[in-house]
Amino acid sequence: QVQLVESGGGLVQAGGSLRLSCAASGSSFISYGMGWFRRAPGKEREFVGAITWNGESTHYADSVKGRFTISRDNAKNTLSLQMNSLKPEDTAVYYCAAKFHKAGTMPDEYDYWGQGTQVTVSS
């Protein structure tokens, strides 16, 4: 079992930056690929990005590519999402998720989820 707790959300103006963190506890963090997802009001949960267990490979949704960066620190059991050049359409609840072995892009592939953190971008 893995427990995930997100933090770092908040209100920011368009063009600003935020850094989300996800603290993991429980089973070995390095056994899991990690992903970030988001859910905007009235919309389905969507893939934001993912990172392999060793941090050597990342993959992003087209909507955030070039603006968001995922990283992980396996020594500290933490996952991060650096969000730059934020847009109002980035407003959503952001979730981190863990998938045993290899990270993917579909929510159903993931085994464990955090409770989410709200990000609001004002225009």
C-alpha positions in Angstrom: 0.0 0.0 0.0 1.0 3.6 -0.7 -0.4 6.7 0.9 -0.1 9.9 -1.1 -0.7 13.4 0.2 -0.6 16.4 -2.2 0.2 20.0 -1.2 1.1 23.3 -2.7 -2.1 24.2 -4.4 -3.6 27.7 -4.3 -4.7 30.8 -6.1 -2.4 32.3 -8.7 -2.7 34.9 -11.5 -2.4 33.9 -15.1 1.2 33.7 -16.1 2.3 32.8 -12.6 3.8 29.6 -11.2 3.0 27.0 -8.6 4.9 23.9 -7.4 2.9 21.0 -6.2 4.3 18.3 -4.0 3.2 14.7 -3.3 4.5 12.9 -0.2 4.4 9.2 -0.4 4.5 6.7 2.5 4.1 3.0 2.8 5.5 0.6 0.3 8.7 1.2 -1.6 8.4 4.4 -3.5 10.9 3.3 -6.2 8.6 0.4 -7.2 6.1 2.8 -8.6 5.7 4.9 -11.7 4.0 8.2 -10.7 1.5 10.4 -12.5 -0.3 13.7 -12.1 -3.9 14.1 -13.1 -6.4 16.9 -12.8 -10.1 17.3 -12.8 -11.7 20.6 -13.7 -15.3 21.4 -12.7 -17.7 19.5 -14.9 -15.0 17.5 -16.7 -13.5 14.1 -16.5 -10.2 13.5 -14.8 -7.4 14.0 -17.3 -3.8 13.0 -17.6 -1.2 15.8 -16.9 2.1 13.9 -16.9 4.0 10.9 -15.6 7.5 9.9 -14.6 9.2 6.5 -14.4 10.4 4.9 -11.2 13.9 6.2 -11.6 13.0 9.6 -13.0 14.8 9.1 -16.2 11.7 9.4 -18.4 8.8 11.8 -18.4 5.7 12.1 -20.5 3.3 15.1 -20.7 -0.1 15.9 -22.0 0.1 18.3 -25.0 -1.8 20.9 -23.1 1.0 21.3 -20.5 4.1 20.4 -22.5 6.8 23.0 -22.2 5.1 24.6 -19.1 4.9 21.8 -16.5 7.8 19.7 -15.2 7.5 16.5 -13.2 10.3 15.4 -11.0 10.8 12.9 -8.1 13.2 12.5 -5.2 13.3 8.8 -4.3 15.4 9.5 -1.3 12.7 11.7 0.2 9.7 9.8 -1.3 8.4 12.9 -3.0 7.0 13.8 -6.3 6.8 17.3 -7.6 5.0 19.2 -10.4 6.4 22.6 -11.3 3.8 24.6 -13.2 4.8 27.7 -15.0 3.0 30.1 -17.3 -0.3 29.0 -15.8 -3.5 29.7 -17.6 -7.1 29.9 -16.4 -7.8 26.6 -18.1 -5.3 24.9 -15.8 -7.8 25.5 -12.9 -8.6 22.1 -11.5 -8.1 19.7 -8.6 -4.7 18.1 -9.1 -4.0 14.5 -8.0 -0.9 12.5 -7.8 -1.1 8.7 -8.4 1.1 5.7 -8.1 1.2 2.8 -10.5 3.1 -0.4 -9.7 6.1 -0.7 -12.1 5.4 1.4 -15.1 3.6 4.8 -15.2 0.8 5.2 -17.8 -1.6 7.9 -19.1 -5.0 6.4 -18.1 -6.4 6.9 -14.6 -7.7 3.3 -14.4 -4.1 2.1 -14.7 -3.2 3.6 -11.3 -3.3 1.8 -8.0 -3.2 4.6 -5.5 -4.4 8.2 -5.4 -4.0 11.2 -3.2 -6.9 13.4 -2.0 -6.1 16.2 -4.4 -5.1 19.8 -4.1 -7.0 22.8 -5.6 -5.2 25.0 -8.2 -7.1 28.1 -9.3 -5.7 30.4 -11.9 -7.3 33.8 -12.3 -7.4 35.8 -15.5 
